[in-house]
Amino acid sequence: MHLSFICNQEQINIKIKSLSKTSTSEDGWIDFYIDKVTNENWLLTRYDSEYQGGGLQVLKRLPDIQATYRDWE
């Protein structure tokens, strides 16, 4: 199965071990990674970061999947 995003903390921790960190955003909220085996780019961010604890951690494969209106017709 080829995942586009992971939001389970245990699965994130497992996946991160197979990735190499390439950079961090200027504000420090997003970490960028690469999978050197598949050459896939990933980013680690948090949704609802304004909540106590920093919000939900999400690991997303890039490029983001974009749904358009035409996809649903």
C-alpha positions in Angstrom: 0.0 0.0 0.0 1.4 3.4 -1.0 0.3 6.0 1.6 0.0 9.7 0.9 -0.2 10.7 4.5 0.2 9.1 7.9 -1.4 10.5 11.1 -0.9 7.6 13.5 2.0 8.6 15.8 3.4 5.0 16.0 3.4 4.7 12.2 5.0 8.2 11.8 7.8 7.1 14.1 8.4 3.9 12.1 8.3 5.8 8.8 10.6 8.6 10.0 13.3 6.0 10.8 13.5 5.2 7.1 13.7 8.8 5.9 16.5 11.4 5.9 15.8 14.9 7.1 16.6 17.5 4.5 15.5 20.8 6.0 13.1 22.6 8.4 10.8 25.5 7.5 11.9 29.0 8.7 9.2 29.0 11.4 10.3 25.6 12.6 6.8 23.9 12.2 7.6 21.8 9.2 10.4 19.2 8.7 11.2 18.0 5.2 12.4 14.5 4.5 13.5 12.3 1.6 13.2 8.5 1.2 16.6 7.7 -0.4 15.3 4.3 -1.6 12.2 5.6 -3.5 13.3 9.2 -3.9 10.0 10.3 -2.4 9.8 13.6 -0.6 7.8 13.9 2.7 6.9 16.6 5.1 6.1 16.4 8.8 3.7 19.1 10.1 1.0 19.6 12.7 -2.6 20.4 12.2 -4.4 22.5 14.7 -1.0 23.6 16.1 -2.7 26.3 18.2 -4.0 23.6 20.6 -2.1 22.6 23.7 0.5 20.0 22.8 1.0 21.4 19.3 -1.8 19.6 17.5 -2.0 16.5 15.4 1.3 15.4 13.8 0.9 14.4 10.2 3.5 13.0 7.8 2.6 13.8 4.1 4.1 12.5 0.9 4.8 15.2 -1.7 3.5 16.4 -4.0 0.2 16.9 -2.1 -2.8 15.1 -3.7 -5.0 17.8 -5.2 -8.7 16.9 -5.9 -10.4 19.1 -8.4 -14.1 19.6 -9.0 -13.7 17.7 -12.2 -12.5 14.6 -10.2 -15.9 14.4 -8.6 -18.1 14.8 -11.8 
